[in-house]
Amino acid sequence: MRVLYLLNISNPDRLSADSGWIFADLLTPALADTGVEVTVVAPAPAGDGRCGFHRTKVPGTKYRARFAGDIDELVDLIHQTRPDAVVANQIEEAPAVRTALLEAGSDAVLAGYCHYLPFSFTGGGQLLLDPSLNDAGLGRPVLLAFAAGLAACDRVMVHSATAASWTSAAAARMTVDLGDKLRVVPAPRDERLVRDPATARRQQDVGPIGVYNHRLYAHYGTEQFVNLARDLVASGTVRLRVMDLFGKRRAERTGLDNSPEKMREKLAALPHVQVVSDRGDRVRYKNLLAGARFGIAPFRPGCPWSMSVIDCQGMGLPVVSPRLGWLAEHIDPELCFITPAEAVALAERLATDDEFHALHAKRAHASTADFAPALVAARYLEALT
């Protein structure tokens, strides 16, 4: 099988903070292991030497990535690679890809991967536009482009059961018939970030640390985390380590949304909160996680998946989480909270109760076993055929 893998990269200057790129870098070698010929089309290469690569321009903004497909370039790529399947990781690009397949005379399967949903649903079934894609009122056009992408695809892949439910509900509201197109294919875990919790040694010198390793956008609910952080460190039982995953960002990105910089300043000003950078180094990132006692999930309503949560769990770190979205689907119910007081109680128990911590460390680690790249590659191929 020949696969043309179309990948948008939103953070080319810090690839370690771009979950789509990490996903591709882990998945494509696993696909190659099965004999698949993969060509990655992206602003930066992903995978290993067995994977072909075609470099594309970095989109100036996240909106260009959704509305500015180059059909001429796509037609040329299809002629060159003669794919059996094309994967559009930017689902809104699927109509342009379908057009290119038509013009190139290709009958390749077109699969869209819904890496990011531009909407979420409340418990009462109300559809909410994602605020990160609603600048200048563009949220509704993005949603319609997403629906057009669903309609253009032969297969639609999503991360989780929560994402499948939301995508199905949104499609139905926009009269898009998904039929049997939808497949749940989770993202692969990073095997470099896997540690048996039974072998982990407790850090006695600095005391228990809770780690927050998510991007600091406002739409991730970071303001709520800032408020929770004050409560978590108030008693002195727990210290917090906050990851600054971006570092210095391009002006095109800060011009659209400078909330990560503002949130970083707020967190750095809190006592017993350490803001650290992994400097784009996965070894340093692993060591920063290894020195923590537990992880903290984001307050992001439209969360269909979180690679940062999987990173923590693969390392044997229990993750405490607000009870919402995919987080409530995946994380142990005993570690989900509704109120800040519940969150503080859970964090302090994980910090001080070794038996409780050991139980949940084991469960967290086990919850990622099905996300090994080889297993995910098999599910991916099953979805494409």
NORSUL-V636814 format. One record per run of one state. SS is the DSSP state (alpha for helix, beta for strand, coil for the rest). FROM is the first residue (numbers start at 1). TO is the last residue. If there is no record, write none. Layout:
SS/FROM/TO  SS/FROM/TO
//
This chain:
coil/1/1  beta/2/6  coil/7/14  alpha/15/17  coil/18/18  alpha/19/33  coil/34/36  beta/37/42  coil/43/51  beta/52/55  coil/56/63  alpha/64/67  coil/68/70  alpha/71/81  coil/82/84  beta/85/88  coil/89/90  alpha/91/104  coil/105/108  beta/109/113  coil/114/118  beta/119/121  coil/122/126  beta/127/129  coil/130/130  alpha/131/133  coil/134/134  alpha/135/137  coil/138/138  alpha/139/152  coil/153/154  beta/155/158  coil/159/160  alpha/161/173  coil/174/181  beta/182/184  coil/185/190  alpha/191/193  coil/194/196  alpha/197/199  coil/200/208  beta/209/212  coil/213/217  alpha/218/220  coil/221/221  alpha/222/234  coil/235/238  beta/239/243  coil/244/250  alpha/251/256  coil/257/258  alpha/259/268  coil/269/272  beta/273/276  coil/277/281  alpha/282/290  coil/291/293  beta/294/296  coil/297/306  alpha/307/314  coil/315/317  beta/318/322  coil/323/324  alpha/325/330  coil/331/332  alpha/333/335  beta/336/337  coil/338/339  alpha/340/352  coil/353/353  alpha/354/366  coil/367/368  alpha/369/371  coil/372/372  alpha/373/384  coil/385/385
//
